[in-house]
Amino acid sequence: MLHIQCKTKISIFPSIFACLICTVFVLTPLSSVNGADEKSYKIHVKKGKKQDYYHMEYVLTADNLIMTEAKSALNLVNDGGKFTVHIKKNAFPLAAPSCKERIELIMPMTKSTHLSALKKIRKKRELHNALWEVVNGTRKEQKIILEINPYFKIVNQAPIELELTKCSIYFRTARDAYVDYIGNLN
């Protein structure tokens, strides 16, 4: 949802015309309760056999991402691709009343021991490296897909609005692999 806000008046034009010009060129996202931009706040619900899955596309930038641990490629392989980063609470569009300053974002471990596990871990390692590039300023941003399950409650059904009940969310995964898109699994 976009909120149109006119911040500038142009004195040489009548005020209605000036605001019209301003409206065309100054479109600012409406801020959510946390003060974060709502531009990437769209929840996608995937109906499952036993439960529904709630996914969200989110863009990590140097302004909203906190990484405290650099993992080497060997450590990532030994840990099955598992790593944890943090999102600044005030930059996250979902309400998280029990969180102080950060929301933990977890990439789960790939438990498989067969050959396909290495491909899955490599994809996780590539994402981990891309996030370090964001933190270090060599990459502007990284789009990710979040799985909001299981620590949330539904605040509103239509339009869907969620609130985190714990300070942890996950990267979207299926069959031990990171899923970097919204929608049905390939």
N, C-alpha and C positions, 0 to 999 in steps of 0.2 A: 504494500500500500504506500502510495506516495502522498506526502503532505505538501501542498503548495504554499510557499511562504515568500512574501515580498519584503525584502530587507532594504531596498534602495529606492529612493524617489529621484526622478530625474527632473530637475527644476525647469528645463526649457519646454517640457511637454505637459499637457494637462495631467493631473494625477491619475486618472483612470487609464489613460494611454500608457503612462510610465509604469503603472503596476502591471498592465498587460504585458509590456516588454519584459518586465522583471519576472513575471509568471512563466513566460516562455523559456527564459534562460536560467532561472534559479529554482530548481526542483530539489528539495531536500527530503531525505527519508524521515518519516515520522519516527521519533525515538520510542523505544519500548520502556517498560517500567524500570529496567536496569540502566537506562541511558544508552544502550547499544543501538546501532542502526538495525532496522528491520529488513534491510534490503535482501538478505539471504535467509530470512526466517520463513520457511515454508516447510511444514511437516508433511511427509509422505507416509501414508499408512499402508503397510503390506499385510494383507490378510494371511494368517498362517493357520495350520491345522489345529494347533493347540493354543496359540495366542497371536495377537496382532503385533507387528513390528513397526516401530516408529523411527523413521529415518529423516535426516536433515542434511542438506548441503550447506557447508560453511567454508568460509575463506579465512585461512590463517595468514596473518601478517606480523611484522615486527612489533606492531602496536598491541596485538592481542595474544601473542604466543610467548610462553615462558618455557625454556628448555634448560634444565639444570645438569643434565648428564649426557656427555657425548659417549656413544657406544661404538666401539670398533666393529668392523665387519665380522671379525671372529667372535666377539662377544654376542653380537646379534644372532649369529648362526647357533652358537651354544645355547642361547636363551630362546631359541625357536622363533626369532623375530620379534619377541616381546619388548616393548619400550613404553615409557610413560612421558607425556609432556603435560603442560598446564595451560589453560586458557584463563585470561584475566576475567574475573566475574563481571566487572563493570562493562566489559566489551562483548559479553555473550547475550544473545537475544532472549533466552529463556530465563524466567525467574528462578532463582536458586537461594531461597531465604536461609537455608541452613549453612551456606558456604560463606566464608569470611572474605577472602580475596581471590581465590583460585578455584578452578574446576579441573579436576584430574581427568585427563584424556588418555585412555589406555588402549594400546594395541595388544590384543591377546596373543598368546603363544601358539605357534603351529606345533601340534603334538605328533604329527605323522613322522614316521621314520623312513618312508619310501622315497624314491627319487623325486616325485612331484612336490615333496615338502621343500626341497631346495629352491624350486621356482617360486613357491609361495613366500619363502623367507627372503629371497632376493627382491621381490616386489616390496616387501615391508622395509627392507634395508634401503631401497631407492627412495621410498617415502621419507624415512628417517633422515637420510642425507639431504633431501630437498627441504625439510623443515629446518635443518641446521643452516642451509643456505639462506633461508628467510631470516633467521635470527642474526646471521652474520652480515646481512645486507646485500648478498650477491644474487638474491632472487627476491622479487617484490612480494609475491604471495604464493600460496599453495591451496588449491581447492581440495577439500576432503569431504568424505561422507561419514556422518555420525549415526550411530545407532543409540537412540535415547534409552531403550530398554536396559535394565529393568527398573532403574531408580527414578521414577517420575510418577506424577499423578495428572489426570486430565482435569484441567480447570474449566474448560469450555469445549463443548462438542462441535459447535458450528459458529464461527470458524474454529477449527481445532486450536486449542491453546494448552500447552503443557507447562508443568512446573517440576523442577528437579527436587527429589526428596533426599538425595545424598549428593555429595560433591564429586561423583564419578560418572563419566560417560565413556562410551567405547567407539573406536573406529568401527565402521560396518565390516563385519566378516561373515563368511559362510564357508563351511567345510575347511576351516583353518586358514582360509585365504582372505586377504583384504579385498573388499569390494568397493571399487572407486566410482560407482555410478548408482543412480536411483532407479528403482524399478525391479522387474522380475530378474532372477538370476539367469545368466547365460548357461 
